[in-house]
Amino acid sequence: MVQRNAPSRWLNAFNQPVHDALHCYGAAVHSRLEPRRPGPSRPGRPRSRRERLRRQFHVSVAALVVVLLAGGVVIARGALRGHEKAGAAGKKTGGRRETKGPAGSPLSPGWRGDGKSVTLAFGGDVHFEGPLAVRLADDPSTALDGNIAKLFSGADLRMANFESALLDGACTDPQPKQYVFHAPRTAVTAFKAAGITLVTEANDHGEDCGRPGLAESLAISKATHFPIIGIGADAAQAFAPYRATINGQRIAIIAATEVIDTNLVASWTATATQPGLASAYQEGELVAAVQAARRTSDTVVVFLHWGTETQQCPNPIQEPLAKALVRAGADIVVGTNAHVLLGAGYLGTAFVDYGLGNLAFYDTTPPETSSGALHITITGRHVDSYSWRPALIENGLPIPQYGADATAAVQRWRGLRGCTDLSDAPGDSLATKLTETTPFDGPYIQMLADPPGGSPGTTPRVARITKDS
């Protein structure tokens, strides 16, 4: 802390030597230039030339000392003025040094990265069954039509859930479950043609063709340079985020599933020594993956397979899971599985969507035909805006809605928030540096019981036609 009388005390300390030096200098010069006064002669020899030079040297040294000390006073005064200004600024900012640009780090809830916004778009479930299988066989480049590209237009990154295994050939290891979905490599062509950036296979169909099918999915993803996340040769790969830098912002997306048939949990769950899916029931690992991504990312997204089929309100797992992920540092949490739309909104400062519905699926009856794309514009961790672009599914594909139909559809979508823990405006952040760095210690979500003929989170439905039927 700078005392008010400190500057004058410091300056006096500098001014005194200068004053003394000036006095000596004046005396020396005066004695050199002053004419000899009349009076008795001094004893001794008259001054020699050497003595005169010595006297001139002493005068020059005195002058140099004066100049140096005067310069020191000027420098000291400037430093003290700067010190006083810094002290005053310190009082205004609570003693913190003011810096330009974003303060803190990615662990700070107000972090905005480099200050540029990014728009992310998310769609729901996609598979290539029924009429979509026919379209894929006819022409992969138009299998998903142009309307998905329209729903996603304007976004910097576009993501959906791929509700299927991905194979080059036949499904040689179909799993003992009600529905088995798989699609050929050409599905990647269809996704790329629709402008989709990446998909997740962390869902209850990602390993429908067993470990051979999972290995093929991973190989096709690598060969086609098309990101498929939420699956892996081990847990580390399954929980690894997709990373991209867009407009200077570092984006990380992690995928996991809460929906796995009870009889397949052990064999489908990725571990340190086993290939499989990233399971949300490994909540400690999922939270750790979010925390790790948080430290090095401007925006963190989690895409989940969650919810109960045909139920338009969150099930008992979704809300506590969303809270755990937001507290760990997720800025956006979205997901699918219910095949119907669920509510969306703010959970603190984060944005959550409990159900994106279907994007391209063979369902033909409402409300499962309600579709669309969620757009979120975000700057670092700050959600700038969000919007829902509604559509209706016809023959497996979404048809965008416009005008009064779109207005009514968006109003219905907003109304779904009513049975959730979400708000229409941001609140206080649930995340702190402590929650973003402390290992998760519960409470842990508990697996829901299987309904007859389905996996957890499903309800009995009309039998679907698959390629194996």
N, C-alpha and C positions, 0 to 999 in steps of 0.2 A: 504494500500500500504506500502511495506517495504522500508525504506530509506536506502541508501547505508552505511551511517555512523552509523546507529542504532546498529549493532552488536558490533562495537568497543566501543561505549558509554556504552552499557549494560555490556560488559565484564569488562570494567574499573571499573564500579560500584561494580562488584563482586570482582575484583582483589585487590582493595584498602584495604578492611577489612582483606583479607588474608595476605597482606603485613604487615599490622599493627600487626596482631596476631603473625606472624613469628618473627617480631622484638621483641615483648614482650616475646615470648617464648625463643628466643635466649638470651635476657637479663637475664631472670630468670634462665635459665640453667647455663649461664656463671657466674652469681653471686653465684650460688650454688657450682660450681665446681672450680672456680678460687681460687688459694691459697691465704691465707691472706698476704697482702702486709705489709712490715715492716713500722713501724710508731708508732706514739703515740697510746697508748691503748685507746679504746672507753670506756667511762664511763658506768657504769651499770654492771648488772650481766652477766656472761657467758650464752650463749644460752643453753636453756634446750632441752630435747628430744622432748617435745611437739612442740616447735618452729621449730625444724628441720622437724618434720612430717607435720606441717602446710605449711612450704616452699615446701616440696615435693608434697603436695596436690595441691598447686597453680600451680606448674610446670605441673602436670598431666592434670589439667583443661585447661591450655593454649594449651597443645598438642592436647587435644580432640577438642577444638575450631578450631584449624588449620585444623585437619582432616575433620571436618564437612564443613568448608568453602571451602576447596579444592574440596570436593565432589560436593558441590553446583555449583562450577565453571564448573566442567566437565559436569554436567547435563544441565546447562544453555547453554554451548557451543553446545551440541548435539541438544537441542531444537531450538537454533537459526539457526543451519545449516538446520534442517528440515523446519523451517519457511522460510528460504531463498529459498530452493528448491520448496516449495509450491508456493511461490510468483512467481518464474520463470515459474512454470507450469501454474499458473493462467494467466500470460501474454500470453502464447502460446495458451490457450484455451479460451481467452476472459473473464477470471475470473470465468469460470464454472468448477466445480469439475468433473474430468474425472471418468467415471464408465464403468465397463465391461458389455457386453451384450447389448441388444436392448435398445435404448434410447426412452424416451417419454412414450406414452400410446396408447391404441387402437384408440384414437382420432388422432394420428399422422399418416399422409399419408404414412410414411416410416416404419410403425410398422410391425415387422416380427414375433410377438409372441415368441415362444420358439426356432424359427429358423429352424424348421423342415417343409418340404413341404408336401402338401396333394394334391392328384389328384381327382378332381370332374368330373363326367361325366353326361351329360344332353341329353335326347332324347325328341322328340316331342310328338304328339298326339297319344293316344292309346284308342281304344274302342273295344268292342266285339260284332260287328255287322257283318252280312253277313257271309263270310267263317270263320271269327274268332269266331262267335257264335257257329258254328258247332264244331270247334276245342276245344272250352272251354267245351262244353257238352260231347265230347268224352273223353278228358283227360286234366284236368286243369294243370297238371304238365308239359305238353308238348304243351299247347295251344299257347305259344309265342315262341316255337321252341328254338333251341340253338343258333341261330344267334344273337339274342339280347344280350345274355350273351357274345358272341364274340365281339360285337361292344363296350360293356362296360368293357371288360376285362382290368385288370390293374388299375382300378379306386378304390379309397377308399370309395367313395359314389356315388350312381347312382340314378338319378331322372328322372321322366317323367310326362306328363300331362295325367290324366285319364279323358277322354272326355265322362263322363257318370255318372249317379246316380248309387249307389250301394245298392242293395236290397236283402232281404231274400225271398221275395215272389213277388206277382204281383204289378204293378205300379197302386196304387189305386187313385192317384191324378195327372194324366198327365196334364202338363201345356199347356195353349193355345199358342202353338208355332209350327213352321214348322216341326222341327225334335225333337223327344223325344227318348233319348238313356238311357238304363239302363242295368245293368249286375248283375248277382248273386254273392253271397259271394265267390264262387269259383274263382272269378277274383283275389282275394288276393293270393290264392295258385299259380296262374299263374305268378303274379308279383314276388312273392318270388322265384319261381323256375327259373325265368329269372335273378335273382340276383339284382332286383331293390330294392333300400333301402326305398324309399318313393315316393308318388305321390301327386299331387295337384288336388283338385276338384274345385278350384276357376276358373270357366269357365262358358260358356253359356249353359252347360248341367249338372252342378253339382246339380241343384235343379229341374231337369226335372220332377221328381215325387213329387214335392211339399215338404211341411214341413215334412210329414210322411216319405218320401224317404230320406230327409236330416237327420232326426233323426236316421233312420236305418243305414245310412252311418257312422255316428258318433259312433253308438253302435258296428257296425262290426269292425271298426277300433280299438276300445278299446278292444274288445273281442279277436281279432286276433293278437294284438300287432303289427299292421302294420300302420305306420304313414300316415295319409291323412290330408294335411294341406290346409289352405285357406277357410275352412268352420268352423262353430261353432254354439254353442247354443246362442252365443251373439258375439258382435264385438270383445271383448277382446280375446275370443278363436279363432275367425276367423283370427285375425291379429297376433296371438301368433306364434313365430318362432319355427320351429323344431330345436332342439339343439343336437349337438353331439361333443364329444372330440375325435379327430383322430390325432395320432402321437403327442399328447400333445397340439394340436391346437383346440381352441374352435370355432366351426362352427355354424352359425345361418342362417336359410333359412326361408324367408317369402314369402307367395304367395298371389296374388290378381288378379282380373280380370278387364279388361277395356271393356270387351264385355258382355253386358247383354241386352236382348230385352227391348226396351223402356217401353213397357206395363208391364214389370215384375220388373223393377228397384226397385220400392217401396217395393214390397213383398219379393224380393230376397236379398236385401241388409241387411247384419247383422248390428244391432244397439245395444245399451246398453240393450234393452228390447226385441229384436227380433232375432231369429236364422236366419242364411243366409250365404252369401258369403262375403269375404273380397273384397270390391269394390275399384278399383283404383280411382273412382270418389270421394271417401272420401279421397282426397289426403292429407289433414292435418293429418288424422289418420294413413295413410300409411307411410308418412314421419316420424311421431312420432314413429312408430313401428321400422323403420330402425334406427333412432337416439338412441332409447332405446337399441336395439341389439348391436349397435356400441360400446356403453360404456363398454360392458362386453364380447365382442367377438373378436377373432383374425381375422376372416373372415366373412363377411356378404354378403349373396346372396339374390337376389329378383327374383322369378320366376313369370312371368306375363302371363296372357292370353291377347294378344294384336295383333294389325295389322288387315289388311283387307284381306279377303279371296281371294286367287289366285293372290294377288298383291305382287310383289317381291321387292317393295320399301316401306319404312316406311310411315305410314299415318300421318296426322298432329298432332296426339296425341303422338305418340311413342317417337319422339326425345325430346320434352320438358319434358315428363314424365321421360325418362331415365336421363336427366340432373338433375332433381329435386332429384331423388333417389341417384344418384352418389354424389351430393352435400351434401346429408344427411348422407352419409357414406357407401353406398353400394359399394362393391368391384367387384361384378359380377351381371349383370342384363341380364337375358335371358327370352325367352318366346316362345309362340306358338299361333296359331289360324288360320293363313293364309293357312295352309295345303300345303304351298310351302316354299322353303328356302328363307331367306332374308340375308342381309349382316351382318357381324360381324367384330369387331375390337375394338380398344382402344378408350375410351372417357376419355381423360386425362390419369390417371394411372389405371382406372377401365376398365373391359372388358364387352362389351355389345354384345348380339346377338339378332337381331330384329325378327328372325323367324327360329325355329328349324325344321319346316316342320312336316311331319307325321313320326311316328315310327312304329306303327302297325295299319293300317287303311285300309278300303276297297276301297280306290280310285284306279283307274286302268289306268289313263291317265297322261302323263307327262304334266307339271313339278311336279304334285302332287305325283308322284311315287318316286321322289328324296328323299332319306332318309339318315339317318346316326346318328352319335353321336358326340357331342362336348366334348372334353377332355381339362380341364384346370388344370394345376399344379400351385399351389399358396402357398406361404409362408407368413402366416399372411395376409398382404394387398398387398404383392408384387406378381404380376402375373409373374411366372417364364417362362411359355411356354403355348401354346395352339395348338390343332390340331383338324382336322375334319376327322372322319372315315366315308367315304361315303358308301351308300348302295342304292339298288333299290328295291321297293316293288313289290312283286309278290304274288298273292293270299292273300293279306292282311299283309304279313310279309316281313321284310327287309332282303335282300340278300347282304352281304358285297361285295364290289368291291375290286379288286386287280389289280396290275400291271398297264398297260397303262390306263385301264378304270378308276382306282382309281385316277391316276395322273390327268387325264382330268377332273374328277368330282371335285377334290379339286381345280383345277384352276378355274372352273366355279363358285364354291362356293366363292372363294376369290374375283372374279370379281363382285359379288353382292354388295360389299362394296362401289362401285362407286357412288351409288345414296343415300348414307347415310352421316351422319356427323362424321363417325368413321375413325380412322387412322390405318395403319398397324404397327405402333410403338407407345409406350407410350409417353405421353406428360406431361405437368405440371398438377398436381392434381387440380381437380375442388373443392375438399373438403377442408375445413378449420375447425378449432375448432369452429368458429362462426357458419358456416353453419350446423355443426353437432350437435349443441346444441340449436339453435334458432328455435322457433316454425315457421312452414311454413306459409307464408302470401301471397302466389301466385307468379306468375300468375297460375290460376287453369286451368286444361284441361277441355274442353267442349265436351260433348257427341256428337258423330257423328249421323247423321240422319239414321234411319232404311231404308235399301233398301227394295224393294218389297219382302215380304215373308221371311225376315231374320232379324237377330239382328244387332246392330251397328257393323261395321267392316266386315260384310258378303256381299256376292254378290249372286244373284240367281244361283242356281246350279241344276243339274239333281236330281230329287227326289231320296232319299235313302231308302233302305229297312230297316225297323226296326222290332223289335220283335212284335210291335203292329200292323204291316201292315197285 
